[in-house]
Amino acid sequence: MGAETLYRFVDENGTPVFTDRAPPPGVAAQTSDLDGPAATGGVSVTQGFANGELQLTARNDSYAPVQLVLDISALYNVALPPPEQPREFLVAPRSSMQLLALAAELGSAAPGIDYRYRWLAGDPQAQHAPPEPYRAPFALAGRHPVTQAWPDTATHTTLDSRYAIDIAMPVGTDVVAARGGMVIDTESEQFRSGFDQDPATANLVRILHDDGTFAVYAHLNRSTIRVRPGERVARGDYIADSGNTGYSSGPHLHFAVMRNAGMRFTSVPVQFAGPGGTAITAVSGRELVAW
């Protein structure tokens, strides 16, 4: 299947438009190709030997900082690291970081190290501090019923979903960014749904906020993701169409804001913008309105 093209331009009323249809003749537009899920990168740790030292280096190819925990089980022909040698690291986005540099023992065989590592996206020091209430993640003046929100935890039984919000909406409804940030992950090729599906099979977008938390928009419709990892989006930007993919009983948007709470994701409570600058909390069984 050929790549789609996304057009971004301003119409005659001064309104930003994001569409897969070409703009009218004479209207300047920015374009980007949409050819399926973009690579989001990952984290790797490699060892090497240089300048008489055995070196371990981490490479983070993602667009989010990652917490990395290093477990060393054995060292061969190297000087032991000092007791205070760190075992946890924060590796910046799209960067490399030297984790260890251990001097080799003179006259010995080649040095080596047995190790394992674990990593999780996000800075564990991040604190949720939005500058204003989130906007509802759909078009202004739209309204959709909330089918699950804290303290209702019918399916939101884990730390990363406790404060998530399920919003019922027809497949194909525009989903917009509730808060600006950097797109760090997307998935767009899933098409199955039902309670027999793994939650990981939902199409989604993850957006990293400036305070280090990130939002998850899940169960999106197949092949409708309009943003890529590494792209910054503003509050209200159109990012995808709602759908019914993954572990889902019907068409809805699963929205959650999370942080890395020390090698585990935990969701945090959010409030949405209400009338007159007020902040409102989503409640199961009530409509959420985009102000």
C-alpha positions in Angstrom: 0.0 0.0 0.0 1.4 3.4 -0.9 2.1 6.1 1.6 -0.7 8.6 2.5 0.1 12.3 2.7 -1.0 14.5 5.5 -1.6 18.2 4.6 -1.5 21.0 7.1 -2.6 24.5 6.1 -4.7 27.5 7.2 -8.1 28.0 5.5 -9.7 31.2 4.5 -11.1 31.7 8.0 -7.6 31.4 9.6 -8.4 28.0 11.0 -5.6 25.3 11.0 -6.6 22.3 8.9 -5.1 18.8 9.1 -6.3 16.5 6.4 -5.4 13.8 3.9 -7.0 15.8 1.1 -5.0 18.3 -0.9 -5.7 22.0 -0.2 -7.4 24.3 -2.7 -5.1 25.5 -5.5 -2.9 28.4 -4.4 -3.0 27.5 -0.7 0.4 26.8 0.8 0.6 23.6 2.8 3.1 21.5 4.8 3.1 17.8 4.0 4.3 14.6 5.6 4.0 11.0 4.5 2.0 8.5 6.5 3.3 5.0 5.7 2.3 3.0 8.7 3.8 2.8 12.2 7.0 4.7 12.6 10.0 3.2 14.4 10.1 4.4 18.0 13.5 3.1 18.8 14.7 1.3 21.9 17.5 1.0 24.3 20.6 -1.2 24.0 23.7 -1.8 26.1 27.0 -2.8 24.5 30.5 -3.6 25.8 33.8 -2.7 24.3 37.5 -2.3 25.1 39.4 0.9 24.6 42.3 2.7 26.3 42.9 -0.3 28.6 39.3 -0.2 29.9 36.3 -2.5 29.6 33.4 -0.1 28.8 29.7 -0.5 28.9 27.7 2.0 26.9 23.9 2.5 26.7 22.2 3.9 23.6 18.7 5.3 23.8 17.1 5.7 20.4 13.7 6.7 21.6 12.3 10.3 22.0 11.9 10.0 25.8 14.4 9.8 28.6 14.7 6.3 30.0 15.5 4.9 33.4 18.0 2.0 33.1 18.9 -0.5 35.8 22.1 -2.5 35.3 22.6 -5.8 37.1 26.2 -7.2 37.0 26.6 -10.9 37.8 30.3 -11.5 37.0 33.5 -9.6 36.1 36.5 -11.2 34.4 40.0 -9.8 34.5 39.1 -6.3 35.5 39.5 -4.2 38.6 36.4 -4.3 40.8 34.3 -1.2 40.7 34.1 0.9 43.9 31.2 0.2 46.2 29.5 3.4 45.3 29.4 2.5 41.6 25.9 3.5 40.3 23.6 0.8 39.0 20.7 3.1 37.9 21.0 5.6 35.2 18.9 8.2 33.3 19.7 8.1 29.6 18.6 11.2 27.7 16.5 10.8 24.5 18.4 10.0 21.3 21.8 9.8 23.0 24.5 7.5 24.3 25.8 7.3 27.8 28.8 5.5 29.2 27.7 3.3 32.2 31.0 1.7 33.3 34.7 2.0 32.5 36.7 -0.6 34.3 40.5 -0.9 34.1 41.8 -4.3 32.9 44.1 -6.3 35.1 47.7 -6.1 33.8 49.0 -9.3 32.1 45.6 -11.1 32.3 43.4 -12.5 29.6 40.8 -10.4 27.8 38.4 -8.7 30.2 34.7 -9.4 30.2 31.5 -8.9 32.1 28.2 -10.7 32.5 25.3 -8.3 32.9 21.6 -7.8 32.4 19.7 -4.5 32.1 16.1 -3.3 32.4 14.7 0.0 31.3 11.5 2.0 31.3 10.6 5.2 29.6 10.3 8.4 31.6 12.3 10.2 34.3 11.4 8.8 37.8 11.9 12.3 39.2 9.1 13.7 37.0 6.1 15.3 38.8 2.7 15.9 37.3 2.4 19.7 37.0 0.1 20.7 34.1 0.0 24.5 33.6 -3.8 24.3 33.1 -6.6 21.7 33.1 -6.5 19.3 30.2 -8.8 19.9 27.3 -11.2 17.1 26.5 -9.5 15.0 23.7 -12.1 15.7 21.0 -13.4 18.6 19.0 -14.6 21.7 20.8 -18.3 21.7 21.8 -18.3 18.0 21.4 -19.7 15.8 24.1 -19.3 12.1 24.8 -20.3 9.9 27.7 -17.7 8.7 30.2 -18.1 4.9 30.7 -15.3 4.4 33.3 -13.4 6.8 35.5 -11.9 6.7 39.0 -13.2 5.4 41.4 -15.0 3.0 39.0 -12.3 0.4 38.3 -14.2 -2.3 36.4 -11.3 -3.0 34.1 -8.9 -0.3 35.3 -7.4 -2.5 38.0 -3.6 -1.8 37.6 -1.5 1.1 38.7 -1.1 2.3 35.1 -4.8 2.4 34.5 -6.3 3.3 37.9 -7.0 6.9 36.9 -7.6 6.3 33.2 -10.8 7.5 31.6 -12.8 5.6 29.0 -14.9 7.9 26.7 -17.5 6.2 24.5 -17.4 7.7 20.9 -18.2 6.4 17.4 -15.4 4.9 15.4 -13.9 7.7 13.3 -14.3 10.5 15.8 -11.5 13.0 15.7 -9.1 12.6 18.7 -7.0 15.7 19.6 -4.2 16.3 22.0 -5.4 17.1 25.4 -2.0 18.7 26.2 0.9 19.6 24.1 4.2 17.7 24.0 6.5 15.3 22.0 5.1 12.2 20.3 7.2 9.3 21.6 5.3 6.2 20.4 2.6 5.2 18.0 0.9 2.0 16.9 -1.5 1.9 14.0 -1.8 -1.5 12.4 -4.0 -3.4 14.9 -7.5 -4.2 13.9 -8.9 -6.9 16.3 -10.9 -6.1 19.4 -12.7 -7.9 22.2 -12.2 -9.2 25.7 -10.0 -12.0 24.3 -7.4 -9.5 23.0 -4.2 -8.5 24.8 -4.3 -4.9 25.9 -1.0 -4.4 24.0 -2.9 -4.9 20.7 -4.6 -1.5 20.8 -3.6 1.2 18.4 -2.3 4.2 20.3 -0.4 7.4 20.6 1.9 8.4 23.5 2.8 12.0 24.0 5.5 13.2 26.4 4.7 16.4 28.3 7.2 19.0 29.4 6.9 18.0 33.1 8.0 14.4 32.2 4.6 12.7 32.4 3.0 11.3 29.2 -0.5 10.8 27.9 -1.8 7.6 26.3 -4.6 7.7 23.7 -5.6 4.1 23.0 -8.0 1.9 21.0 -7.5 4.2 18.0 -8.8 3.2 14.6 -6.4 1.4 12.2 -4.1 3.4 10.0 -5.4 6.8 11.2 -2.5 8.0 13.2 -1.6 11.4 12.0 1.6 12.1 14.0 5.0 10.5 14.3 7.5 9.9 17.0 9.7 13.0 17.4 7.0 15.4 16.3 5.8 18.1 18.7 2.1 18.7 18.9 0.1 21.5 20.5 -2.9 21.3 22.7 -5.9 20.6 20.4 -4.0 19.2 17.4 -5.7 16.4 15.6 -3.7 13.2 16.2 -5.9 10.2 15.1 -9.4 8.8 14.8 -11.1 6.9 17.6 -11.6 3.2 17.1 -12.3 -0.1 18.8 -9.0 -2.0 18.8 -7.3 -4.2 21.5 -8.9 -5.2 24.8 -12.2 -3.4 24.2 -15.9 -4.1 24.5 -17.0 -1.4 22.1 -15.9 1.8 20.4 -14.2 4.2 22.9 -11.1 6.2 23.7 -8.9 5.2 26.6 -7.1 8.3 27.9 -4.6 8.2 30.7 -1.7 10.4 32.0 1.2 8.4 33.5 4.6 8.8 35.0 7.5 6.5 35.7 7.3 5.9 39.4 10.6 4.0 39.6 10.6 1.2 37.0 6.8 1.0 36.9 4.2 3.1 35.3 1.5 4.7 37.4 -1.4 6.8 36.3 -2.2 10.2 37.8 -5.5 12.0 38.3 -6.4 14.6 35.7 -8.9 17.4 35.4 -10.4 18.9 32.3 -11.2 22.4 31.3 -14.8 23.4 32.1 -16.9 26.5 31.4 -15.6 29.8 32.5 -12.1 28.5 33.2 -13.2 26.0 35.8 -11.7 22.5 36.2 -13.9 19.5 36.1 -13.4 15.8 36.9 -14.6 13.1 34.6 -17.3 10.9 36.2 -18.6 7.6 35.1 -22.1 7.9 33.5 -21.9 11.6 32.8 -21.0 13.4 29.6 -17.6 15.1 29.1 -17.8 18.3 27.1 -14.9 19.9 25.3 -14.8 23.6 26.3 
